[in-house]
Amino acid sequence: MNPTQPAPAQPTADTVLADIAGMVRTVLAEYGDDDVVIGMSTGFNRDLELESIDLVTLAGLLEERYGRRVNLAEFLAGMEFDEIIELTVGRLVEYVVWSLKTTQAG
């Protein structure tokens, strides 16, 4: 993953999933656990056991990659606590794709 690369012109779930999986592996590398399999159904809490500080790091990586078009804090702020606990990589991928397409259209 290279955060200075421009985001793809037509974001797809596959390209965004690859980006996010790389970002999550970067976060997990701090714990020596960067070889996990990450898919659309992978849960941030349930499967990856990410802490809130890890989500802050992930938010920074998302901003580095996509700019302010993707705002993880804003996305999470619109959720109930249980939704945040059950958040999957797939739901974040869908949000990122939607955000990128919305900003391209606007």
CNS distance restraints for C-alpha pairs under 8 A (distance, minus, plus):
assign (resid   1 and name CA) (resid  19 and name CA) 6.66 0.50 0.50
assign (resid   1 and name CA) (resid  22 and name CA) 5.93 0.50 0.50
assign (resid   1 and name CA) (resid  23 and name CA) 7.37 0.50 0.50
assign (resid   2 and name CA) (resid  65 and name CA) 7.88 0.50 0.50
assign (resid   3 and name CA) (resid  61 and name CA) 7.41 0.50 0.50
assign (resid   3 and name CA) (resid  64 and name CA) 5.64 0.50 0.50
assign (resid   3 and name CA) (resid  65 and name CA) 4.62 0.50 0.50
assign (resid   4 and name CA) (resid  64 and name CA) 7.25 0.50 0.50
assign (resid   4 and name CA) (resid  65 and name CA) 6.56 0.50 0.50
assign (resid   5 and name CA) (resid  65 and name CA) 7.20 0.50 0.50
assign (resid   6 and name CA) (resid  65 and name CA) 7.33 0.50 0.50
assign (resid   6 and name CA) (resid  66 and name CA) 7.68 0.50 0.50
assign (resid   7 and name CA) (resid  11 and name CA) 7.52 0.50 0.50
assign (resid   7 and name CA) (resid  65 and name CA) 6.83 0.50 0.50
assign (resid   7 and name CA) (resid  66 and name CA) 6.14 0.50 0.50
assign (resid   8 and name CA) (resid  15 and name CA) 7.87 0.50 0.50
assign (resid  10 and name CA) (resid 101 and name CA) 7.57 0.50 0.50
assign (resid  11 and name CA) (resid  15 and name CA) 6.50 0.50 0.50
assign (resid  11 and name CA) (resid  16 and name CA) 6.68 0.50 0.50
assign (resid  11 and name CA) (resid  97 and name CA) 5.87 0.50 0.50
assign (resid  11 and name CA) (resid 100 and name CA) 6.95 0.50 0.50
assign (resid  11 and name CA) (resid 101 and name CA) 7.22 0.50 0.50
assign (resid  12 and name CA) (resid  16 and name CA) 6.16 0.50 0.50
assign (resid  12 and name CA) (resid  97 and name CA) 6.43 0.50 0.50
assign (resid  13 and name CA) (resid  17 and name CA) 5.80 0.50 0.50
assign (resid  13 and name CA) (resid  93 and name CA) 6.22 0.50 0.50
assign (resid  13 and name CA) (resid  94 and name CA) 6.85 0.50 0.50
assign (resid  13 and name CA) (resid  97 and name CA) 6.57 0.50 0.50
assign (resid  14 and name CA) (resid  18 and name CA) 6.22 0.50 0.50
assign (resid  15 and name CA) (resid  19 and name CA) 6.31 0.50 0.50
assign (resid  16 and name CA) (resid  20 and name CA) 6.06 0.50 0.50
assign (resid  16 and name CA) (resid  93 and name CA) 6.01 0.50 0.50
assign (resid  16 and name CA) (resid  96 and name CA) 7.25 0.50 0.50
assign (resid  16 and name CA) (resid  97 and name CA) 6.97 0.50 0.50
assign (resid  17 and name CA) (resid  21 and name CA) 5.89 0.50 0.50
assign (resid  17 and name CA) (resid  39 and name CA) 7.46 0.50 0.50
assign (resid  17 and name CA) (resid  40 and name CA) 7.38 0.50 0.50
assign (resid  17 and name CA) (resid  89 and name CA) 7.68 0.50 0.50
assign (resid  17 and name CA) (resid  90 and name CA) 7.61 0.50 0.50
assign (resid  17 and name CA) (resid  93 and name CA) 5.92 0.50 0.50
assign (resid  18 and name CA) (resid  22 and name CA) 6.22 0.50 0.50
assign (resid  19 and name CA) (resid  23 and name CA) 6.32 0.50 0.50
assign (resid  20 and name CA) (resid  24 and name CA) 6.07 0.50 0.50
assign (resid  20 and name CA) (resid  62 and name CA) 7.83 0.50 0.50
assign (resid  20 and name CA) (resid  89 and name CA) 7.81 0.50 0.50
assign (resid  20 and name CA) (resid  93 and name CA) 7.46 0.50 0.50
assign (resid  21 and name CA) (resid  25 and name CA) 6.13 0.50 0.50
assign (resid  21 and name CA) (resid  38 and name CA) 5.93 0.50 0.50
assign (resid  21 and name CA) (resid  39 and name CA) 7.75 0.50 0.50
assign (resid  22 and name CA) (resid  26 and name CA) 6.24 0.50 0.50
assign (resid  23 and name CA) (resid  27 and name CA) 6.42 0.50 0.50
assign (resid  23 and name CA) (resid  58 and name CA) 6.65 0.50 0.50
assign (resid  23 and name CA) (resid  61 and name CA) 6.51 0.50 0.50
assign (resid  23 and name CA) (resid  62 and name CA) 7.79 0.50 0.50
assign (resid  24 and name CA) (resid  28 and name CA) 6.09 0.50 0.50
assign (resid  24 and name CA) (resid  58 and name CA) 6.88 0.50 0.50
assign (resid  25 and name CA) (resid  29 and name CA) 5.89 0.50 0.50
assign (resid  25 and name CA) (resid  33 and name CA) 7.63 0.50 0.50
assign (resid  25 and name CA) (resid  34 and name CA) 4.66 0.50 0.50
assign (resid  25 and name CA) (resid  35 and name CA) 7.13 0.50 0.50
assign (resid  25 and name CA) (resid  36 and name CA) 7.57 0.50 0.50
assign (resid  26 and name CA) (resid  30 and name CA) 7.30 0.50 0.50
assign (resid  26 and name CA) (resid  34 and name CA) 6.86 0.50 0.50
assign (resid  27 and name CA) (resid  31 and name CA) 7.92 0.50 0.50
assign (resid  27 and name CA) (resid  34 and name CA) 7.89 0.50 0.50
assign (resid  27 and name CA) (resid  54 and name CA) 6.57 0.50 0.50
assign (resid  27 and name CA) (resid  57 and name CA) 7.01 0.50 0.50
assign (resid  27 and name CA) (resid  58 and name CA) 6.99 0.50 0.50
assign (resid  28 and name CA) (resid  32 and name CA) 6.53 0.50 0.50
assign (resid  28 and name CA) (resid  33 and name CA) 5.25 0.50 0.50
assign (resid  28 and name CA) (resid  34 and name CA) 5.09 0.50 0.50
assign (resid  29 and name CA) (resid  33 and name CA) 5.36 0.50 0.50
assign (resid  29 and name CA) (resid  34 and name CA) 4.68 0.50 0.50
assign (resid  38 and name CA) (resid  42 and name CA) 5.87 0.50 0.50
assign (resid  38 and name CA) (resid  89 and name CA) 7.77 0.50 0.50
assign (resid  39 and name CA) (resid  89 and name CA) 6.75 0.50 0.50
assign (resid  39 and name CA) (resid  90 and name CA) 7.25 0.50 0.50
assign (resid  40 and name CA) (resid  88 and name CA) 6.75 0.50 0.50
assign (resid  40 and name CA) (resid  89 and name CA) 5.11 0.50 0.50
assign (resid  40 and name CA) (resid  90 and name CA) 3.90 0.50 0.50
assign (resid  40 and name CA) (resid  91 and name CA) 7.59 0.50 0.50
assign (resid  40 and name CA) (resid  93 and name CA) 7.75 0.50 0.50
assign (resid  41 and name CA) (resid  88 and name CA) 5.71 0.50 0.50
assign (resid  41 and name CA) (resid  89 and name CA) 6.27 0.50 0.50
assign (resid  41 and name CA) (resid  90 and name CA) 5.88 0.50 0.50
assign (resid  42 and name CA) (resid  46 and name CA) 7.91 0.50 0.50
assign (resid  42 and name CA) (resid  47 and name CA) 6.03 0.50 0.50
assign (resid  42 and name CA) (resid  48 and name CA) 7.50 0.50 0.50
assign (resid  42 and name CA) (resid  88 and name CA) 5.41 0.50 0.50
assign (resid  42 and name CA) (resid  89 and name CA) 5.58 0.50 0.50
assign (resid  42 and name CA) (resid  90 and name CA) 7.43 0.50 0.50
assign (resid  43 and name CA) (resid  47 and name CA) 4.99 0.50 0.50
assign (resid  43 and name CA) (resid  48 and name CA) 6.39 0.50 0.50
assign (resid  43 and name CA) (resid  86 and name CA) 6.42 0.50 0.50
assign (resid  43 and name CA) (resid  87 and name CA) 5.82 0.50 0.50
assign (resid  43 and name CA) (resid  88 and name CA) 4.19 0.50 0.50
assign (resid  43 and name CA) (resid  89 and name CA) 6.21 0.50 0.50
assign (resid  44 and name CA) (resid  48 and name CA) 5.01 0.50 0.50
assign (resid  44 and name CA) (resid  49 and name CA) 6.07 0.50 0.50
assign (resid  44 and name CA) (resid  50 and name CA) 5.75 0.50 0.50
assign (resid  44 and name CA) (resid  85 and name CA) 7.69 0.50 0.50
assign (resid  44 and name CA) (resid  86 and name CA) 7.45 0.50 0.50
assign (resid  44 and name CA) (resid  87 and name CA) 6.08 0.50 0.50
assign (resid  44 and name CA) (resid  88 and name CA) 5.81 0.50 0.50
assign (resid  44 and name CA) (resid  89 and name CA) 6.78 0.50 0.50
assign (resid  45 and name CA) (resid  49 and name CA) 4.38 0.50 0.50
assign (resid  45 and name CA) (resid  50 and name CA) 5.45 0.50 0.50
assign (resid  45 and name CA) (resid  51 and name CA) 7.52 0.50 0.50
assign (resid  45 and name CA) (resid  85 and name CA) 5.91 0.50 0.50
assign (resid  45 and name CA) (resid  86 and name CA) 6.79 0.50 0.50
assign (resid  45 and name CA) (resid  87 and name CA) 7.33 0.50 0.50
assign (resid  46 and name CA) (resid  85 and name CA) 7.82 0.50 0.50
assign (resid  46 and name CA) (resid  86 and name CA) 7.27 0.50 0.50
assign (resid  50 and name CA) (resid  54 and name CA) 5.73 0.50 0.50
assign (resid  50 and name CA) (resid  55 and name CA) 7.04 0.50 0.50
assign (resid  51 and name CA) (resid  55 and name CA) 6.70 0.50 0.50
assign (resid  52 and name CA) (resid  56 and name CA) 6.51 0.50 0.50
assign (resid  53 and name CA) (resid  57 and name CA) 6.42 0.50 0.50
assign (resid  54 and name CA) (resid  58 and name CA) 6.14 0.50 0.50
assign (resid  55 and name CA) (resid  59 and name CA) 5.99 0.50 0.50
assign (resid  56 and name CA) (resid  60 and name CA) 6.40 0.50 0.50
assign (resid  57 and name CA) (resid  61 and name CA) 6.38 0.50 0.50
assign (resid  58 and name CA) (resid  62 and name CA) 6.12 0.50 0.50
assign (resid  59 and name CA) (resid  63 and name CA) 6.24 0.50 0.50
assign (resid  59 and name CA) (resid  71 and name CA) 7.14 0.50 0.50
assign (resid  59 and name CA) (resid  72 and name CA) 5.42 0.50 0.50
assign (resid  59 and name CA) (resid  73 and name CA) 7.17 0.50 0.50
assign (resid  60 and name CA) (resid  64 and name CA) 6.19 0.50 0.50
assign (resid  61 and name CA) (resid  65 and name CA) 6.22 0.50 0.50
assign (resid  62 and name CA) (resid  66 and name CA) 5.87 0.50 0.50
assign (resid  62 and name CA) (resid  67 and name CA) 7.27 0.50 0.50
assign (resid  62 and name CA) (resid  70 and name CA) 6.75 0.50 0.50
assign (resid  62 and name CA) (resid  71 and name CA) 7.78 0.50 0.50
assign (resid  62 and name CA) (resid  72 and name CA) 7.68 0.50 0.50
assign (resid  63 and name CA) (resid  67 and name CA) 4.43 0.50 0.50
assign (resid  63 and name CA) (resid  68 and name CA) 5.75 0.50 0.50
assign (resid  63 and name CA) (resid  69 and name CA) 7.76 0.50 0.50
assign (resid  63 and name CA) (resid  70 and name CA) 6.40 0.50 0.50
assign (resid  63 and name CA) (resid  71 and name CA) 7.09 0.50 0.50
assign (resid  66 and name CA) (resid  70 and name CA) 6.18 0.50 0.50
assign (resid  69 and name CA) (resid  99 and name CA) 6.23 0.50 0.50
assign (resid  69 and name CA) (resid 100 and name CA) 6.44 0.50 0.50
assign (resid  69 and name CA) (resid 103 and name CA) 6.67 0.50 0.50
assign (resid  70 and name CA) (resid  96 and name CA) 6.11 0.50 0.50
assign (resid  70 and name CA) (resid  99 and name CA) 6.05 0.50 0.50
assign (resid  70 and name CA) (resid 100 and name CA) 7.26 0.50 0.50
assign (resid  71 and name CA) (resid  75 and name CA) 6.30 0.50 0.50
assign (resid  72 and name CA) (resid  76 and name CA) 6.11 0.50 0.50
assign (resid  73 and name CA) (resid  77 and name CA) 5.99 0.50 0.50
assign (resid  74 and name CA) (resid  78 and name CA) 6.67 0.50 0.50
assign (resid  75 and name CA) (resid  79 and name CA) 7.32 0.50 0.50
assign (resid  75 and name CA) (resid  95 and name CA) 7.83 0.50 0.50
assign (resid  76 and name CA) (resid  84 and name CA) 6.71 0.50 0.50
assign (resid  79 and name CA) (resid  83 and name CA) 5.87 0.50 0.50
assign (resid  79 and name CA) (resid  84 and name CA) 6.38 0.50 0.50
assign (resid  80 and name CA) (resid  84 and name CA) 6.52 0.50 0.50
assign (resid  81 and name CA) (resid  85 and name CA) 6.37 0.50 0.50
assign (resid  82 and name CA) (resid  86 and name CA) 6.20 0.50 0.50
assign (resid  83 and name CA) (resid  87 and name CA) 5.90 0.50 0.50
assign (resid  87 and name CA) (resid  91 and name CA) 6.66 0.50 0.50
assign (resid  87 and name CA) (resid  92 and name CA) 7.61 0.50 0.50
assign (resid  88 and name CA) (resid  92 and name CA) 6.64 0.50 0.50
assign (resid  89 and name CA) (resid  93 and name CA) 6.09 0.50 0.50
assign (resid  90 and name CA) (resid  94 and name CA) 6.17 0.50 0.50
assign (resid  91 and name CA) (resid  95 and name CA) 6.29 0.50 0.50
assign (resid  92 and name CA) (resid  96 and name CA) 6.16 0.50 0.50
assign (resid  93 and name CA) (resid  97 and name CA) 6.15 0.50 0.50
assign (resid  94 and name CA) (resid  98 and name CA) 6.06 0.50 0.50
assign (resid  95 and name CA) (resid  99 and name CA) 6.00 0.50 0.50
assign (resid  96 and name CA) (resid 100 and name CA) 6.11 0.50 0.50
assign (resid  97 and name CA) (resid 101 and name CA) 6.12 0.50 0.50
assign (resid  98 and name CA) (resid 102 and name CA) 5.94 0.50 0.50
assign (resid  99 and name CA) (resid 103 and name CA) 6.18 0.50 0.50
assign (resid 100 and name CA) (resid 104 and name CA) 6.18 0.50 0.50
assign (resid 101 and name CA) (resid 105 and name CA) 6.14 0.50 0.50
assign (resid 102 and name CA) (resid 106 and name CA) 6.09 0.50 0.50
